[in-house]
Amino acid sequence: MKIISLIATSCALVGCTGLAEHPKSIQPTMISPSEYANYSCDALNASQSAAWRRKEDIRIPLKSAAEDFGLPALTDEHADQKHEFSELLGRLQTMQMVAFQRGCEIDTVEDLKRAYGLDGIERPRWPSQNPKVG
């Protein structure tokens, strides 16, 4: 009964809606294209793959927190993950823009999903623990 009371109090103080924001609703942080000004096309591609793997590693617990129960959103770790996820989204957008401006060919989101089995065709793998195939 005390746990239910604690949850009710937390919901009243913070508001139960939005405790754990779903990764789909997290907005990207703005990243300056100048951060990638000296990157070659190969370096952009490598950075994009690394950022995408890390983003997926963070997305998994954020999604779980949003879909299962909101209390993990009250922790510092969740806030740090949300901040890092937002920054990675911004970096991925900026890298894609810089690559497009330079005429670089980098992976699409669909390519990245397919490479890590996140396209729904194969069983998903934990991105950082599996090197990119191809």
Protein Blocks (a to p, Z undefined) as FASTA:
>chain_A
ZZmmmmmmmmmmnopghklacfklpccddddfklmmmpcfklmmmmmmmmmmmmmmmmmm
mmmmmmmomklmmpmklmmmmmmmmmmmmmmmmmmmmmmmnopacddfklmmmmnopnom
accddfklpcceZZ
